[in-house]
Amino acid sequence: MNPQVRHLVGLSGDRSRTETMQVQDPYGQISARYKKFAEAEARGQSEQYEYLARGISESPELLAFLTTLPEACQQPNLFLAAVRWIEGVPKDVAGLHDIVRANRSTLRDVMLTRTTQTNEPARCSVLVPALAGLKQPLALIEVGASAGLCLFPDHYAYDYGKLKLAPPIGPATIPPLFRCQITGDPPIPSRLPQITWRRGLDLNPISLDNPDQMRWLEGLVWPGQAQRLSRLQAAIRIVRSDPPEVIKGDLQTDLFELITSVPKGLTPVVFHSAVLNYVSAQSDRDDFASMVQGSGAVWISNEAPSIFPQIHRKVSGKTKAGCFLLSIDGNPVAWTGPHGQTLDWFGG
Ligand SMILES: C[S@@+](CC[C@H](N)C(=O)[O-])C[C@H]1O[C@@H](n2cnc3c(N)ncnc32)[C@H](O)[C@@H]1O
């Protein structure tokens, strides 16, 4: 933990003298992480999570609890989801303290055994234009697929403003409609992509038939996002009727074999979104990128811009704060809203 340096005005002796004192602040870094989450991620998305995350950032007691966990498990999203899993969303910060005091060990167990596997099918809104220019039919492989909901861009409906796309509506399943605000000139196709083979790969695939895992998945949608939750549930209904094969494995070691199993005659596409941040070493991310690029598959990446600095450096315009960078074969093409809600296309 980095000590924080505070500048204090000395009040004894020469009153005009400014002394610089080093004060150890054991919670500075984690407090800043929660404050940043409140302001940059939750604000405008979930009033309750913005309020609670700010409360956590100011509570030595809650921060002390969090520092008993490994750094990877101190994530705001994980803590808030674990609290919600055990007792529901607390009304206020005092209630959050009560929950943590009463459930310390259960909370620790949940945070040590579960991960934030948020599966956001609305991210297909930014995948569809990226697939549009490829030779069809496609074989879609998603790494870090979670429950596999992003493997079905051809089964959902989209509203891009002037342009709308929808699959044929079956008697039992109404597709979720994902709205995506666009700027620039993204290649929105007139037809949905033709995907005839799909597979996911995940360290811990989520089963759509497991009620416990479904409750966790739904609990990862933030309070106040009722529409997002109902779209998630609609996507789950569709995908559950014909569940994809999501293989348990690591993107660093098990992807190549999966790519080699793509049937002949299909264009293999490897896609990932909000995944490579879980691979902490830059050299491992770069090895992954080299492997995919050498595999003959089309590589579509939708990640925070810091994940692949070599791709980010190719963007000539300004970085769009809080957005993911969409790239095709290592070439950046758009800034995207992290939940697929916006697409600012600047690619060719
Ligand atoms: C935040 S979720 C994103 C899920 C999905 N891509 C989406 O956009 O909705 C990240 C997923 O990546 C998976 N993951 C993390 N590291 C991985 C690795 N090394 N290999 C395979 N999957 C991984 C996690 O288990 C989790 O399901």
The ligand as an SDF file (V2000), in Angstrom:
LIG
                    3D

 27 29  0  0  0  0  0  0  0  0999 V2000
  -16.6110   -9.1910  -16.8490 C   0  0  0  0  0  0  0  0  0  0  0  0
  -16.8760  -10.7830  -17.5030 S   0  0  0  0  0  0  0  0  0  0  0  0
  -17.2730  -10.3580  -19.1910 C   0  0  0  0  0  0  0  0  0  0  0  0
  -18.1790  -11.3790  -19.8300 C   0  0  0  0  0  0  0  0  0  0  0  0
  -18.5100  -11.1230  -21.2880 C   0  0  0  0  0  0  0  0  0  0  0  0
  -17.3140  -11.0610  -22.0890 N   0  0  0  0  0  0  0  0  0  0  0  0
  -19.3340   -9.8840  -21.4960 C   0  0  0  0  0  0  0  0  0  0  0  0
  -18.8210   -8.9370  -22.1340 O   0  0  0  0  0  0  0  0  0  0  0  0
  -20.4730   -9.8400  -21.0850 O   0  0  0  0  0  0  0  0  0  0  0  0
  -15.2340  -11.4250  -17.6490 C   0  0  0  0  0  0  0  0  0  0  0  0
  -15.1740  -12.9280  -17.8610 C   0  0  0  0  0  0  0  0  0  0  0  0
  -13.8420  -13.2750  -18.2180 O   0  0  0  0  0  0  0  0  0  0  0  0
  -13.5260  -14.5120  -17.6130 C   0  0  0  0  0  0  0  0  0  0  0  0
  -12.0620  -14.6320  -17.5500 N   0  0  0  0  0  0  0  0  0  0  0  0
  -11.2080  -13.8950  -16.8080 C   0  0  0  0  0  0  0  0  0  0  0  0
   -9.9420  -14.3030  -17.0150 N   0  0  0  0  0  0  0  0  0  0  0  0
   -9.9900  -15.3280  -17.9160 C   0  0  0  0  0  0  0  0  0  0  0  0
   -9.0090  -16.1720  -18.5200 C   0  0  0  0  0  0  0  0  0  0  0  0
   -7.7220  -16.0530  -18.2250 N   0  0  0  0  0  0  0  0  0  0  0  0
   -9.4260  -17.1090  -19.3950 N   0  0  0  0  0  0  0  0  0  0  0  0
  -10.7460  -17.2540  -19.6780 C   0  0  0  0  0  0  0  0  0  0  0  0
  -11.7170  -16.4870  -19.1200 N   0  0  0  0  0  0  0  0  0  0  0  0
  -11.3460  -15.5320  -18.2550 C   0  0  0  0  0  0  0  0  0  0  0  0
  -14.2170  -14.4350  -16.2600 C   0  0  0  0  0  0  0  0  0  0  0  0
  -14.4110  -15.7280  -15.7000 O   0  0  0  0  0  0  0  0  0  0  0  0
  -15.5320  -13.7360  -16.6300 C   0  0  0  0  0  0  0  0  0  0  0  0
  -16.5450  -14.6560  -16.9190 O   0  0  0  0  0  0  0  0  0  0  0  0
  1  2  1  0
  2  3  1  0
  2 10  1  0
  3  4  1  0
  4  5  1  0
  5  6  1  0
  5  7  1  0
  7  8  2  0
  7  9  1  0
 10 11  1  0
 11 12  1  0
 11 26  1  0
 12 13  1  0
 13 14  1  0
 13 24  1  0
 14 15  1  0
 14 23  1  0
 15 16  2  0
 16 17  1  0
 17 18  1  0
 17 23  2  0
 18 19  1  0
 18 20  2  0
 20 21  1  0
 21 22  2  0
 22 23  1  0
 24 25  1  0
 24 26  1  0
 26 27  1  0
M  CHG  2   2   1   9  -1
M  END
$$$$
